[in-house]
């Protein structure tokens, strides 16, 4: 398995366990992520830890990697299924989404929603 795909899979598994520290260990210190909850961007590992801690206090999620393909620019375009509930288990959202990841030094450095072709 491509190391980048394995890294994203490990990141999703940490999310599913609500393991913020495990997620943070997989991202570059200067990581720049799209804020999928409130829009905007979250930049830096420490800011991501605060963000993920807040988000996981509001929702629970199950992310399942469906596919991953390398893009010409070296990024990885990932499709995944998600099921998001509130902490009591009431369904909030489910479906499939596609995200684009970039990597530096074997860590996730950026995450974006890809621009449609």
C-alpha positions in Angstrom: 0.0 0.0 0.0 1.2 3.5 -0.8 2.7 5.1 2.3 0.5 8.2 1.9 -2.6 6.1 1.7 -1.6 4.2 4.8 -1.0 7.5 6.6 -4.5 8.8 5.7 -6.1 5.5 6.7 -4.2 5.7 10.1 -5.5 9.3 10.5 -9.1 8.2 9.9 -8.7 5.4 12.3 -7.4 7.8 15.0 -10.4 10.1 14.2 -12.8 7.1 14.6 -11.2 6.4 18.1 -11.5 10.2 18.9 -7.7 10.1 19.5 -6.8 13.7 18.9 -3.1 13.1 19.9 -3.0 10.2 17.5 -4.3 12.4 14.7 -1.8 15.2 15.6 1.1 12.8 15.4 0.3 12.2 11.7 0.3 15.9 10.7 3.2 18.3 10.0 3.8 21.0 12.6 2.7 23.6 10.1 -0.2 21.6 8.7 -2.9 23.6 6.9 -6.4 22.0 6.9 -9.7 23.1 5.5 -12.1 23.5 8.4 -14.9 21.1 7.3 -17.0 22.0 10.3 -17.0 25.8 10.3 -15.4 26.6 6.9 -12.2 28.6 6.7 -8.7 27.1 7.5 -7.0 25.7 10.6 -3.2 26.2 10.5 -0.6 24.5 12.7 -0.6 21.3 14.7 -1.5 23.0 18.0 -4.4 24.8 16.4 -5.6 21.5 14.9 -5.5 19.9 18.3 -7.7 22.6 19.7 -10.0 22.4 16.7 -10.4 18.6 16.7 -10.9 18.5 20.5 -13.8 21.0 20.1 -15.3 19.2 17.1 -15.1 15.8 18.7 -16.9 17.2 21.7 -19.8 18.0 19.4 -19.9 15.0 17.1 -18.9 11.4 16.7 -17.7 10.1 13.4 -17.0 6.9 11.5 -14.8 7.5 8.5 -14.1 4.6 6.0 -11.5 5.0 3.3 -13.0 4.0 -0.1 -10.3 4.9 -2.6 -7.1 6.9 -3.0 -5.4 8.0 -6.2 -2.2 10.0 -6.7 -2.6 13.3 -8.5 0.0 14.6 -11.0 1.1 17.2 -8.4 2.0 14.5 -5.9 -1.0 15.0 -3.7 -3.4 12.2 -2.8 -7.1 12.4 -3.7 -9.1 10.4 -1.2 -12.8 9.3 -1.3 -14.3 8.1 2.0 -17.7 7.3 3.5 -18.7 9.1 6.7 -21.4 8.7 9.3 -21.5 11.6 11.7 -23.7 11.6 14.9 -24.2 13.8 17.9 -22.6 12.5 21.1 -25.9 10.7 22.0 -25.8 8.8 18.7 -28.4 10.7 16.7 -27.5 10.8 13.0 -26.3 14.2 11.8 -24.9 13.4 8.3 -23.8 10.4 6.2 -22.5 10.0 2.7 -19.3 10.1 0.7 -16.8 12.9 0.3 -13.6 13.5 -1.5 -10.6 15.3 0.0 -7.1 16.2 -1.3 -4.0 15.7 0.9 -0.5 16.9 0.6 2.5 15.6 2.4 5.9 16.8 3.8 8.5 14.7 5.5 6.2 11.7 5.7 3.4 13.6 7.4 0.1 15.1 6.2 0.8 18.8 5.5 -2.4 20.0 3.9 -6.0 19.0 3.4 -8.5 20.6 1.0 -11.8 19.8 -0.7 -10.7 19.3 -4.3 -11.9 21.7 -7.0 -14.1 19.9 -9.5 -12.5 19.3 -12.9 
